[in-house]
C-alpha cells in the first residue's frame, strides 16, 4: 500500500503530536518576524474572522477578569496616547471622518450632560458676572505679589 505525501504527513502528525509541536515552536522562534508579518497580513484581510475569534476567546475567559483587563487596557491606551499625541490625533480625526453618526452621538451626549448639569433656575447672567468679578479680583490680588512679577 502506497501513501501519498499528504496522507503520510497526516499519519505522522497523528502519531507524534509532541514532536510536531516542538518543531513548530522551534520554527516560530527562529522565524518570529516572518510569522508576525504573516499573521498581521491575515488579520488585516480577515477582520470578521478575527473579531469572531476574539469574541470566542472572551466568552471562554473568566468574567471576573474582564474588569481588570479593561482597566489595564485603558491605562495602556492612556500611556500610548500621551507618548504619541500627533498620531493619536490623526487616528481620532480619521475615525471621526469614517463615523460621523457616532461622532454626532458623542457630541449630543456631551451637550445633554452639560444641559442637565445646569439647574433650570440658574441665572446665567449672574453666574457670568460672578466669574468676571473673580477674574478681576485675582488680577488685582496677584499684581502686587512678588511671585507674579
PASEBA-1860 file (N, C-alpha, C; in nm, 3 decimals):
! residues 149
1> XXXXXXXX> 0.084/-0.118/0.000/0.000/0.000/0.000/0.089/0.124/0.000 ~ 0.066/0.210/-0.095/0.146/0.329/-0.111/0.066/0.450/-0.062 ~ 0.131/0.533/0.023/0.066/0.653/0.077/0.108/0.777/-0.001 ~ 0.015/0.867/-0.019/0.052/0.996/-0.080/0.128/1.077/0.026 ~ 0.203/1.178/-0.016/0.277/1.259/0.080/0.185/1.324/0.184 ~ 0.068/1.368/0.142/-0.025/1.432/0.235/-0.075/1.333/0.340 ~ -0.106/1.210/0.297/-0.152/1.107/0.391/-0.041/1.069/0.488 ~ 0.081/1.059/0.435/0.195/1.025/0.519/0.215/1.133/0.627
9> XXXXXXXX> 0.209/1.259/0.585/0.226/1.369/0.682/0.115/1.368/0.787 ~ -0.006/1.341/0.745/-0.119/1.338/0.838/-0.098/1.229/0.943 ~ -0.059/1.109/0.898/-0.034/0.999/0.993/0.080/1.034/1.089 ~ 0.184/1.095/1.034/0.299/1.133/1.117/0.255/1.232/1.226 ~ 0.175/1.332/1.189/0.127/1.431/1.288/0.039/1.365/1.393 ~ -0.041/1.266/1.354/-0.127/1.195/1.449/-0.045/1.109/1.545 ~ 0.062/1.045/1.495/0.144/0.957/1.578/0.236/1.032/1.673 ~ 0.291/1.144/1.628/0.391/1.217/1.707/0.350/1.364/1.730
17> XXXXXXXX> 0.241/1.388/1.800/0.195/1.527/1.818/0.294/1.613/1.898 ~ 0.361/1.556/1.997/0.455/1.633/2.079/0.576/1.674/1.995 ~ 0.624/1.583/1.913/0.740/1.611/1.828/0.705/1.720/1.726 ~ 0.585/1.711/1.668/0.541/1.810/1.569/0.528/1.947/1.636 ~ 0.469/1.950/1.758/0.453/2.077/1.831/0.589/2.139/1.862 ~ 0.686/2.056/1.901/0.820/2.107/1.932/0.886/2.165/1.807 ~ 0.867/2.100/1.694/0.924/2.151/1.567/0.858/2.283/1.528 ~ 0.726/2.293/1.546/0.655/2.417/1.514/0.705/2.531/1.603
25> XXXXXXXX> 0.721/2.502/1.733/0.767/2.605/1.826/0.908/2.652/1.789 ~ 0.995/2.558/1.755/1.132/2.594/1.716/1.130/2.678/1.588 ~ 1.046/2.640/1.493/1.035/2.715/1.368/0.985/2.857/1.395 ~ 0.887/2.869/1.484/0.833/3.002/1.517/0.941/3.089/1.581 ~ 1.015/3.030/1.676/1.120/3.107/1.743/1.227/3.153/1.643 ~ 1.260/3.068/1.548/1.364/3.100/1.451/1.317/3.204/1.349 ~ 1.186/3.207/1.322/1.133/3.296/1.219/1.018/3.382/1.273 ~ 1.034/3.435/1.393/0.926/3.508/1.459/0.880/3.629/1.378
33> XXXXXXXX> 0.973/3.705/1.321/0.936/3.824/1.244/0.850/3.787/1.123 ~ 0.888/3.679/1.055/0.812/3.634/0.938/0.669/3.597/0.977 ~ 0.656/3.519/1.086/0.523/3.475/1.128/0.438/3.592/1.176 ~ 0.500/3.688/1.243/0.424/3.806/1.288/0.369/3.883/1.170 ~ 0.452/3.904/1.067/0.406/3.974/0.946/0.294/3.896/0.877 ~ 0.312/3.765/0.869/0.213/3.680/0.804/0.080/3.687/0.879 ~ 0.086/3.680/1.013/-0.036/3.687/1.094/-0.102/3.824/1.082 ~ -0.020/3.929/1.079/-0.073/4.065/1.066/-0.147/4.081/0.933
41> XXXXXXXX> -0.087/4.028/0.825/-0.149/4.036/0.693/-0.281/3.958/0.691 ~ -0.281/3.839/0.752/-0.403/3.759/0.757/-0.512/3.832/0.835 ~ -0.474/3.891/0.949/-0.572/3.963/1.032/-0.630/4.082/0.957 ~ -0.546/4.149/0.880/-0.592/4.265/0.803/-0.694/4.224/0.697 ~ -0.671/4.109/0.633/-0.761/4.062/0.527/-0.881/3.985/0.579 ~ -0.883/3.948/0.707/-0.991/3.867/0.764/-1.042/3.929/0.895 ~ -1.085/4.053/0.888/-1.127/4.125/1.008/-1.244/4.057/1.080 ~ -1.342/4.011/1.005/-1.458/3.946/1.067/-1.417/3.818/1.141
49> XXXXXXXX> -1.333/3.739/1.078/-1.286/3.616/1.142/-1.210/3.648/1.270 ~ -1.128/3.754/1.267/-1.053/3.795/1.387/-1.148/3.834/1.498 ~ -1.252/3.910/1.461/-1.350/3.950/1.564/-1.420/3.830/1.623 ~ -1.454/3.732/1.539/-1.519/3.610/1.590/-1.426/3.535/1.685 ~ -1.299/3.525/1.647/-1.202/3.457/1.734/-1.190/3.530/1.867 ~ -1.186/3.663/1.864/-1.176/3.741/1.987/-1.300/3.724/2.074 ~ -1.419/3.721/2.009/-1.543/3.702/2.086/-1.544/3.566/2.156 ~ -1.503/3.462/2.083/-1.498/3.329/2.142/-1.398/3.325/2.258
57> XXXXXXXX> -1.285/3.389/2.240/-1.183/3.392/2.344/-1.238/3.460/2.470 ~ -1.304/3.576/2.450/-1.360/3.648/2.565/-1.470/3.568/2.632 ~ -1.548/3.494/2.554/-1.656/3.415/2.610/-1.603/3.302/2.698 ~ -1.488/3.246/2.662/-1.429/3.139/2.742/-1.360/3.189/2.867 ~ -1.321/3.317/2.867/-1.245/3.372/2.979/-1.331/3.382/3.104 ~ -1.264/3.395/3.217/-1.332/3.416/3.344/-1.389/3.558/3.346 ~ -1.521/3.574/3.365/-1.581/3.709/3.362/-1.526/3.803/3.469 ~ -1.479/3.748/3.580/-1.427/3.834/3.686/-1.298/3.904/3.642
65> XXXXXXXX> -1.229/3.847/3.541/-1.105/3.907/3.493/-1.130/4.018/3.392 ~ -1.253/4.027/3.342/-1.283/4.123/3.238/-1.260/4.267/3.285 ~ -1.301/4.300/3.407/-1.285/4.437/3.458/-1.136/4.472/3.469 ~ -1.056/4.380/3.524/-0.912/4.406/3.538/-0.847/4.424/3.401 ~ -0.887/4.341/3.303/-0.833/4.353/3.168/-0.869/4.488/3.107 ~ -0.994/4.529/3.129/-1.041/4.657/3.075/-0.960/4.772/3.135 ~ -0.938/4.768/3.267/-0.863/4.876/3.331/-0.719/4.878/3.284 ~ -0.659/4.758/3.268/-0.522/4.752/3.218/-0.512/4.808/3.078
73> XXXXXXXX> -0.607/4.774/2.992/-0.601/4.822/2.854/-0.625/4.973/2.850 ~ -0.711/5.024/2.939/-0.737/5.167/2.944/-0.609/5.243/2.983 ~ -0.537/5.190/3.081/-0.410/5.251/3.123/-0.308/5.247/3.009 ~ -0.304/5.134/2.939/-0.209/5.118/2.829/-0.240/5.218/2.717 ~ -0.368/5.238/2.689/-0.407/5.333/2.586/-0.368/5.475/2.627 ~ -0.391/5.510/2.753/-0.354/5.644/2.802/-0.204/5.667/2.785 ~ -0.123/5.568/2.820/0.022/5.581/2.805/0.059/5.601/2.659 ~ -0.001/5.519/2.572/0.032/5.528/2.430/-0.008/5.664/2.374
81> XXXXXXXX> -0.126/5.712/2.410/-0.172/5.842/2.360/-0.082/5.954/2.408 ~ -0.040/5.950/2.535/0.048/6.055/2.585/0.186/6.050/2.517 ~ 0.229/5.932/2.475/0.359/5.920/2.407/0.349/5.950/2.257 ~ 0.230/5.937/2.198/0.212/5.955/2.053/0.096/6.050/2.025 ~ 0.106/6.173/2.075/-0.007/6.267/2.066/-0.048/6.297/1.923 ~ 0.048/6.325/1.836/0.014/6.362/1.698/-0.050/6.244/1.624 ~ 0.005/6.127/1.642/-0.050/6.009/1.574/-0.190/5.977/1.627 ~ -0.208/5.989/1.758/-0.340/5.964/1.818/-0.442/6.064/1.765
89> XXXXXXXX> -0.398/6.189/1.751/-0.487/6.293/1.697/-0.530/6.258/1.555 ~ -0.434/6.215/1.473/-0.465/6.179/1.335/-0.558/6.059/1.328 ~ -0.535/5.960/1.413/-0.620/5.841/1.416/-0.762/5.879/1.456 ~ -0.773/5.964/1.557/-0.905/6.005/1.605/-0.977/6.087/1.497 ~ -0.905/6.173/1.428/-0.964/6.254/1.321/-1.016/6.163/1.209 ~ -0.937/6.062/1.174/-0.979/5.967/1.070/-1.103/5.891/1.114 ~ -1.109/5.852/1.242/-1.225/5.781/1.295/-1.350/5.868/1.287 ~ -1.333/5.996/1.323/-1.447/6.088/1.317/-1.497/6.101/1.173
97> XXXXXXXX> -1.404/6.103/1.077/-1.443/6.111/0.937/-1.517/5.987/0.889 ~ -1.476/5.870/0.938/-1.541/5.745/0.898/-1.673/5.721/0.971 ~ -1.690/5.783/1.089/-1.808/5.756/1.173/-1.878/5.886/1.213 ~ -1.934/5.959/1.118/-1.996/6.088/1.154/-2.117/6.070/1.246 ~ -2.191/5.962/1.228/-2.308/5.938/1.314/-2.269/5.914/1.459 ~ -2.167/5.831/1.478/-2.121/5.803/1.614/-2.062/5.928/1.678 ~ -1.987/6.006/1.597/-1.928/6.130/1.650/-2.038/6.226/1.694 ~ -2.145/6.237/1.614/-2.255/6.326/1.648/-2.323/6.278/1.776
105> XXXXXXXX> -2.334/6.147/1.794/-2.392/6.092/1.917/-2.308/6.131/2.038 ~ -2.174/6.125/2.023/-2.084/6.164/2.132/-2.105/6.311/2.167 ~ -2.113/6.396/2.063/-2.131/6.540/2.085/-2.264/6.567/2.153 ~ -2.369/6.504/2.105/-2.503/6.526/2.164/-2.510/6.478/2.309 ~ -2.443/6.366/2.337/-2.441/6.316/2.475/-2.371/6.418/2.566 ~ -2.260/6.474/2.517/-2.187/6.576/2.593/-2.276/6.698/2.616 ~ -2.344/6.742/2.511/-2.430/6.860/2.524/-2.545/6.833/2.622 ~ -2.602/6.714/2.618/-2.711/6.680/2.710/-2.661/6.678/2.854
113> XXXXXXXX> -2.542/6.622/2.876/-2.486/6.622/3.012/-2.466/6.764/3.062 ~ -2.416/6.850/2.973/-2.391/6.989/3.009/-2.522/7.059/3.045 ~ -2.627/7.036/2.965/-2.757/7.097/2.995/-2.814/7.045/3.125 ~ -2.801/6.916/3.149/-2.857/6.856/3.270/-2.778/6.895/3.394 ~ -2.652/6.935/3.376/-2.569/6.972/3.491/-2.605/7.111/3.542 ~ -2.671/7.192/3.459/-2.710/7.328/3.498/-2.854/7.325/3.544 ~ -2.879/7.385/3.659/-3.016/7.386/3.711/-3.103/7.478/3.626 ~ -3.234/7.451/3.627/-3.329/7.528/3.546/-3.340/7.672/3.596
121> XXXXXXXX> -3.323/7.690/3.728/-3.342/7.822/3.786/-3.216/7.906/3.786 ~ -3.107/7.854/3.728/-2.979/7.927/3.730/-2.989/8.056/3.649 ~ -2.933/8.163/3.704/-2.929/8.291/3.635/-2.792/8.301/3.568 ~ -2.788/8.277/3.437/-2.661/8.270/3.364/-2.588/8.405/3.362 ~ -2.663/8.513/3.357/-2.601/8.646/3.358/-2.529/8.667/3.491 ~ -2.594/8.630/3.601/-2.534/8.645/3.734/-2.409/8.557/3.747 ~ -2.416/8.435/3.695/-2.301/8.343/3.702/-2.183/8.399/3.623 ~ -2.210/8.449/3.502/-2.101/8.507/3.421/-2.039/8.628/3.491
129> XXXXXXXX> -2.124/8.712/3.552/-2.075/8.829/3.624/-1.989/8.787/3.743 ~ -2.028/8.682/3.813/-1.951/8.633/3.927/-1.813/8.586/3.883 ~ -1.805/8.514/3.770/-1.676/8.469/3.719/-1.589/8.586/3.674 ~ -1.651/8.686/3.609/-1.576/8.804/3.566/-1.518/8.877/3.687 ~ -1.600/8.891/3.790/-1.556/8.957/3.913/-1.442/8.880/3.979 ~ -1.453/8.749/3.983/-1.347/8.666/4.042/-1.217/8.681/3.963 ~ -1.227/8.690/3.832/-1.109/8.708/3.748/-1.042/8.843/3.777 ~ -1.122/8.948/3.790/-1.068/9.080/3.822/-1.000/9.080/3.958
137> XXXXXXXX> -1.065/9.018/4.056/-1.007/9.012/4.191/-0.874/8.938/4.188 ~ -0.867/8.830/4.111/-0.743/8.753/4.101/-0.632/8.839/4.041 ~ -0.666/8.914/3.936/-0.566/9.001/3.873/-0.518/9.107/3.971 ~ -0.612/9.169/4.043/-0.576/9.273/4.140/-0.491/9.214/4.254 ~ -0.532/9.102/4.305/-0.464/9.039/4.419/-0.324/8.993/4.381 ~ -0.312/8.933/4.261/-0.184/8.878/4.218/-0.087/8.983/4.164 ~ -0.137/9.101/4.131/-0.049/9.202/4.068/0.058/9.253/4.164 ~ 0.032/9.257/4.292/0.131/9.308/4.386/0.215/9.199/4.452
145> XXXXX> 0.184/9.070/4.425/0.262/8.960/4.482/0.399/8.954/4.413 ~ 0.508/8.929/4.489/0.641/8.925/4.430/0.657/8.810/4.327 ~ 0.584/8.699/4.343/0.597/8.585/4.252/0.533/8.613/4.116 ~ 0.437/8.704/4.113/0.365/8.731/3.989/0.448/8.815/3.892 ~ 0.552/8.879/3.939/0.632/8.968/3.852/0.734/8.894/3.774
END
